[in-house]
Amino acid sequence: MNSNKELKIKDFYQSAILKTLGLELLRLEQSDEKHSWFVFNDPEDKTKIVLADYWNRDIMVNARDLVDSIRDLKTRLYQSR
């Protein structure tokens, strides 16, 4: 198992779901002045399943946990600029 596999994603809400479901956010990378990449640690390729479930509307998360993830990601975005 490769413990250093990374996934880069630009979509904010997909990133919030991944964070809510426990994937480790490693860092943000600026792609340009207005956009950033969210870089997650994904050693087990869990994101493929999670994002498929996301698009199929098959994910259930605690609303409070999702709001906390959204808040945390927004804070990190604004701090990085």
Helices and strands as residue ranges (DSSP letters): E 6-9, H 12-20, E 24-30, E 36-41, H 46-55, H 63-79
